[in-house]
Amino acid sequence: MDLDYWIFRRTFWLHEARQWVQELEPGQGCNLLKALRHVLPMKELNSLVLVVGSCPDQSFEMLCDYAQQCTLGRKVQIHTVTYDCSNPASIAFLKNLAEAGGGRYHCYSSKGENFDSSDFHLLLQESQKAKDLLKSIKQSCQERVGGLLGSKRADVSIAFANTAPSSFFQKPAKHKAALDIQTPGILTKTSADWLKTYGLKAKKLDLYQILAPSAFSPVEDFVPILKKTVSSTLHEAMMTQFEWYDGTVKNIHVDVPVLYNYQKLLAKMVRIYEKRIDWLSVASRRIWGSVCERRVVVLVDISVTNSTYISHIQDCLRLLLEEQMSNKDYFNIIAFGSDIVPWQQELCPSQPENLEKAWRWVLGLECKGSRNFMSALRRAVEVDFKDKDKHKSQGLYLLTTGIPDQETHTISAYVAEACRGLDLKLHVCLFSVTEGTDSSGIIPARYASPRETAIAFKEIVQAANGRFHWFGEAGIFESDDITSIISEMEKAKNYSQKCAFLVESLKERSVNQSVKPLTPEGHSNVLMRNEEKKPQKVPSPKPTAVLKDVKDSHCAERNTPVRVLAWRPPSAKAGIPPAQTIKEWPQTENKGKHKPRKQPEFSVSVFYTEEGRNVGIIHQKYPKAICVRKSVCSVKLPEEEEICSSKEWLSKYSIKKLKLELPRLMFGPSCTHQKTTVDSLHKKVSAKYCSIFPSVEINGVVKHLHFQPKELEAYTKQLEKVLQRYIQRVQWLLSGSRRLFGTILEANVCVLIDTSGSMGPYLPPVTKELTSLIWEQLRKNEVRFNLLRFAENTESWKETLVEATDESCHDAVQWASTCHARGNSCILAALQKAFSFQGVEALYLLTDGKPDTSCSLILKEIERLIKKQHIKIHTICFSCADRGAVEFLRKLAAQTGGRFHCSSGGEHGQLAAHRILTEGLDDDDYPVFPYFEGDDLKKLTEEVAKARSFLKQAKSWRLLLEKWNTNQKDDSGFQKSVQD
């Protein structure tokens, strides 16, 4: 009775569950954490099966932490199942979740594709053990057992041992079927080319393009009355200050509707970029990226280590032939292991029958040998692309699972030479296989971890101007095409955040302006407010130096705006009345309505002219003149050298800071040459005073020289003093260890020395200069330091920074003398080790060339490290011949706030400084300093060149003034003799 009841109840429950499942409808998102919170608290639960078709909303770490906390002390296994799931990220996510929960995972597809299971991998491992056991049995049988029985057992073992591991995998249902060829409508583009059409800048959606019409540079001008340079403050009430892309600050008029529409357009572009990424992540593009060239050769890795994945490799080629090869002009496929196996001896047209033949050839490929990539590459370049200089749009696509047999630098050098000056590129598609499934039992010629393999292929791709694509069963790990789109999306996000900042700053300013202080009733400030509300009086024009107004009496009564004193002589004898003091300039309109503006006092004399009733006025007291030029001040410069960078030193002692800029010092607003159009003459005529002063042209504008030769002489004396001090600073920077290493600024440093093979000829002088550095700068300034040399490996003098004592300096010099040049230069490993030293403030990196690894990889890694601890990296280039190395070291220093230094040109700089001091300072053409690449010397020599040009200009103007004064005296003497 009870058994029948329980059977009935279970049947009812199963029927109810089936009905509940059938009523399920798809929703939005995959909130797995909410489901686990509902299920895991059940105490009777000992097994949990998750059936998922998409990636959960929560992160893997969050779900694992919650599951471990809920199942602590309980035996609950979590199994995961994916059914018809095409998202590789979801599959990898659920695999890791099942392994963390101690359960099993199962991935099934109704189409027979992407089959995977933890049970299947266990069986595969057992079959490998059985094969190894049979191999040992076969060897024993051959040695001890003869006859037919032994041979039959050996045949059985041989047959099983020779069974390909790929035969255990379930192949797709249409694995051997004919190709379903698709013809793309247009030729695909790389993301870099695609962004030239759809990027933010191409669509004119760059933030600085939008803000440019309403962006204004801060106004800064010289005010003669204040005798100083004044900046405009109008932006504080009407505009928002915003940092421009070049580092300058602009005043922005914030237009909220424009920014709102701009943000909507940015969101629209982000959605387009997301669609582009989705398109790049499906079908054959998930494996190969976008195949863009017209002539294509595919290199396929069929080494013995790929035996387990031969069906996957064949399926990758099938997708490529079906989806991306039909619109190409020519193609070929080359398989390589130890030997090279081409499909055809030369390129063939991409016709459907040729694509089908190529697929049938691919099905017969077998994995054997190692990865002789170099031979396959040479075969493709020298045979298939033998006429590469006559064609355009040519590409090599490599599909591989591991590092080649040859050295990376050898392949990079060959690829760079083969692709130089041609439209030929090499693209790498790296397939990361799952570790532990290699059934070959053969150790490859070279081994590297997946990360090291990716780094090696990145360097090869960089030499060939190609693209790198790294994928696996879990999805795409890295892709240059996707990275370009993501960087554009991040740029759009950054622009949107800056727009929000501008709008928020506008809101804050409007709120601050709306809140005004209130004055209580009866307060004394009420009267002040009432006075402020009164209209301001328009000031009357100031009187000129000489004013003579002769009018008829009847005209004076009607039209004269200024009323003069009416005075008649008391007798027939007319005379000039005494001068009277007028304390107020007379007003003609609104008299008494406004308080008259106070004017400076002056005296006038009123008199009758010979023409009857006409009156004249003469001003006898003139307003005080205003000086519009600055006087040349005395300059004080330090005698002792300061230990700082040239940027910091010039911030205190530059020509601008010392107020010795010649145009600003010698020219005021009234010095500009004026021309006015005269209607009667129908032409422009110069002002009368223009003939009094000599004229010169400054930056295309004619100026008058309003100063005296003595002023120029004082300016020349001060500028020569400054220029001599600049050159002394240059000589100091070029002396001792500063010539090679620059100036050590920080108190806790580490010096990194490149001892690779390329440094062989330079290592002895470097060691000598390093000894000078230790005693001259580190010991003298009591700097805590450490030394580190790097080639193939890194080796530090000490494990921590040490104090600069006599004993430690002797030990450091002895250690530096043991340096020998050998191997490559691993700059990244050296920098990572130097960052680990406790308390280090700055690194001084000395090298002669680019690193062996990718430069962009080093810059990204350093950017990550300086976020944790801000350490400056000062780079020192021993030779500036390699422009790539110079640019890399310059970027590395700028990224960390350090300085770039180059030791070349030191001897010529010393000679030039000596000749400038001895032969003359004002000749800016000869002698001149050589071009310095380093930041310190470059900034200082540029200031020297600027000072020399000002000095030469001042001396030429002095001669011009002396010549002008001499001519004026001669002309005045000639006029006097004529009058006599």
Buried (B, 14 or more C-beta within 10 A) or exposed (E): EEEEEEEEEEEEEEEEEEEEEEEEEEEEEBEBBEBBEEEBEEEEBEEBEBEBBBBBBBEBEEBBEBBEEBBEEEEBBBBBBBEEBBBBBBBBBBBBBBBBBEBBBBBBBEEEBBBBBBEBBEEBEEBBEEBEEBBEBBEEBEEEEEEEEBEEBBEEBEEBBEEBBBEBBBBBEBBEEEBEBEEEEEBBBBBEEBBEEBBBEEBEBBBBEBBEEBBEEBEEEBEBEEEEEEEEEEBEEEBBEBEBEEEEEBBBBBBEEBBEEBBEBBEEBBEEBEEBBEEBBEBBBBBBBBBBBBBBBBBBBBBBBBBBBBBBBBBBBBBBBBBBBBBBBBBBBBBBBBEBBBBBEEBBEBEEEBBBBBBEBBEEBEBBBBBBBBBBBEBBBEBBBEEBEEBEBBBBBBBBBBBBBBEBBEBBEBBBEBBEEBBBBBBBBBBBBBEEBBBBEBEBBBEBEBEEBBBBBBBBBBBBBBBBBBBBBBBBBEBBBBEBBBEBBEBBEEBBEBBEEBBEBBEEBEEEEEEEEEEEEEEEEEEEEEEEEEEEEEEBEEBEEEEEEEBBEEEBEEEBEBEBEEEEEEEEEEEEEEBEEBEEBEBEEEEEEEEBEEBEEBBBBBBBEEEEEBBBBBBEEEBEEEEBBBEBEEBEBEEEEEEBBBEEBBEEBBBEEBBBBBBBBBBBEEBEBBEEEEEEEEEEEEEEEBEEBBBBEBEEEBBBBBBEBEBBEBBBEBBBBBBBBBBBBBBEBBEBBBBBBBBBBBBBBBBBBBBBEBBEEBBEEBBBBBBBBBBBBBBEEEBBBBBBBBBBEBBBBBEEBBEBEEEBBEBBBEBBEEBEBEBBBBBBBBBBBBBEBEEBBBBBBBBBBBBBBBBEBBBEBBEEBBEEEEBBBBBBBBBBEBEEBBEBBBBBBBBBEBBBBBBBBBEBBBEBBEEBBEEEBBEBEEBBBBEBBBBBBBBBBBBBBBBBEBBBBBBEBBEBBEEBEEEEEEEEEEEEEEEE
